[in-house]
Amino acid sequence: MISTEFPVARLEMLSLQALQQKDAGEVAKLVSAASTAGVFYVNLTDSTLGRDVLALLPTIYQASKEYFAQPQSVKDNDVRLDQRPDQDRGYKTCDSDETYEVNQHSKNSPILKLTIA
């Protein structure tokens, strides 16, 4: 039973396979979910691409663990001072967390390299 003490968003479950096939009903569900709650689930198990992504997760998690376990001085080499604050790429840190973000266009750029000591 779901508690009614706190508001609970009911998130839409989308099919990656249906979205890849440009299914009109699934696209409509995506547009609706993105324009209302703004958050949704995507079933990655119903598509070859999704299963490939899921298979890569252990490798991605291990790389992340290794990167963030490095000394601060090493991670500081990945701070991007050449961008506007709203671009939010490269290594960032604050009191509560740290992140390393790469956008789609720069992921293969020789300029932005992930430092691994």
C-alpha positions in Angstrom: 0.0 0.0 0.0 1.3 3.5 -0.9 1.5 6.0 1.9 -0.6 9.1 1.3 1.3 11.1 3.9 3.5 12.6 1.1 2.6 13.4 -2.5 3.9 10.6 -4.7 4.5 11.1 -8.4 3.3 8.3 -10.6 6.0 7.9 -13.2 5.3 6.7 -16.7 7.1 3.5 -17.9 8.3 3.9 -21.5 9.5 1.2 -23.8 12.8 1.9 -25.4 12.0 -0.5 -28.2 8.7 1.3 -29.0 10.5 4.6 -28.9 13.2 3.3 -31.3 10.4 2.2 -33.6 8.9 5.7 -33.4 5.6 4.2 -32.1 3.2 7.2 -32.0 1.5 6.1 -28.8 4.9 5.7 -27.0 6.1 9.1 -28.3 2.9 10.7 -27.0 3.6 9.1 -23.6 7.1 10.5 -23.7 6.0 14.0 -24.5 3.3 13.9 -21.9 5.6 12.6 -19.2 8.3 15.1 -20.1 5.9 18.0 -20.0 4.1 17.1 -16.8 6.2 15.2 -14.1 9.4 15.8 -16.1 10.7 12.4 -15.0 9.9 8.9 -16.3 11.2 5.3 -16.4 12.6 3.8 -19.6 12.5 0.0 -19.9 15.9 -0.9 -21.2 15.3 -4.6 -21.2 13.0 -4.7 -24.2 15.5 -3.5 -26.7 19.0 -4.7 -27.9 20.4 -1.2 -27.4 19.0 -1.0 -23.9 20.4 -4.4 -23.0 23.8 -3.3 -24.4 23.7 -0.2 -22.1 22.7 -2.4 -19.1 25.6 -4.7 -19.9 28.1 -1.8 -19.7 26.9 -0.5 -16.3 29.4 -2.6 -14.2 32.3 -1.1 -16.3 30.9 2.4 -16.0 30.4 2.0 -12.2 34.0 0.7 -11.8 35.5 3.6 -13.9 33.5 6.1 -11.8 34.6 4.5 -8.6 38.3 4.6 -9.7 38.0 8.2 -10.9 36.5 9.7 -7.8 38.8 7.7 -5.5 41.8 9.6 -6.9 43.5 12.4 -4.9 41.8 15.8 -5.1 44.8 17.2 -6.8 44.4 14.8 -9.7 40.7 15.5 -10.1 41.4 19.3 -10.0 43.1 18.9 -13.4 39.7 18.2 -14.9 38.0 21.4 -13.7 36.8 23.5 -16.7 37.4 27.2 -16.0 36.9 28.1 -19.7 33.1 27.8 -19.6 30.0 29.6 -18.4 28.6 28.3 -15.1 25.5 27.0 -16.8 27.5 24.7 -19.1 28.5 22.5 -16.1 31.0 20.2 -17.8 34.2 18.6 -16.5 34.9 18.0 -12.8 32.9 19.9 -10.2 32.8 19.6 -6.4 30.8 21.2 -3.6 30.2 20.4 0.1 27.8 17.6 -0.7 29.1 15.8 -3.8 31.4 15.8 -6.8 30.6 15.2 -10.5 32.3 14.8 -13.8 30.1 15.6 -16.8 30.7 15.4 -20.5 28.2 16.5 -23.1 27.3 14.5 -26.2 29.3 16.8 -28.5 32.6 16.8 -26.5 32.7 13.2 -25.4 35.2 12.3 -28.2 37.1 15.6 -28.1 40.8 15.4 -27.6 40.6 18.6 -25.6 38.5 17.1 -22.8 40.2 14.0 -21.4 39.4 12.2 -18.2 42.4 12.1 -15.9 43.2 8.7 -14.5 46.3 8.8 -12.3 
